[in-house]
Amino acid sequence: MDDMVKDIQGLIQIKSVEAPAEGNMPFGRGVQDALEYTLKLGQDMGFTVKTWITTVAILSLARAKNLSAF
């Protein structure tokens, strides 16, 4: 339970509000940081991560080869 609280605290500390685009981050640095943080948490928990461009991602318990349909 303590780890879950720490993970949530880590996520809400990221200023993830839309900001001007920077490079390949169309919604700004904070939104990108929040997405990357969430994907890392999921990966650490055993989820398979599938990312398209920089704005779409899936965390799945399915094997990576099963995600090709998405």
Secondary structure, 3 states (H helix, E strand, C coil): CHHHHHHHHHHHCCCCCCCCCECCECCCHHHHHHHHHHHHHHHHCCCEEEEECCCEEEEECCCHHHHHHC
